[in-house]
Amino acid sequence: MDLIVSAAGEAHWGEQVWRCAIGPAGASANKREGDGATPVGRFPLRRLLYRPDRLERPATALPTAPLSPLDGWCDDPADALYNRLVRLPYPARHEKLWLESHLYDLVVVIGHNDDPVVPGAGSAVFLHVARPDYAPTGGCVALAAGDLLAFLAEAGPGDHLSVLAAG
């Protein structure tokens, strides 16, 4: 099944409809690194990463792994590990996954720009926890923590995140 995300900020999962946040530049079929857009397309759900100091292992059929303070995600298009999980400290530009905020308490890694990786076509595009005010993400899709947990309880291998173009 697909979690269908509209540019209007709604996520549809079967009969469920949840509010969501996307990038400030909206949804784009031409995703580029740092453009603030959420990529349009249908992406497999690869795995769930979670903060074990804040949450029990969530119920889901997705492959699941705990995060550590040494986890990061490379967002440097010139690096060999671009758009991959890396261990910190890491010499190339990267994003820390262990945040003080709760945004990355739950991180679903999606199959965007990973098979194969194309340098500059966007990295660190996740499904994660939304800010309380649903402020825009850097290009990810974000749901309220409770909604994300409800989704994860039903999601599994073979399910996808589908982001629709505006209009």
Secondary structure, DSSP 8 states (H G I E B T S, - for coil): -EEEE-TTSEEEETTEEEEEE--TT-EESS--TTS--EE-EEEEEEEEEE-TTTS-----SS-EEE--TTEEEE--TTSTTTTSEEESS-SS-EEESS-SSSTTSEEEEE-SS-TT--TTS----EEEE--TT----SS-EEE-HHHHHHHHHH--TT-EEEE----
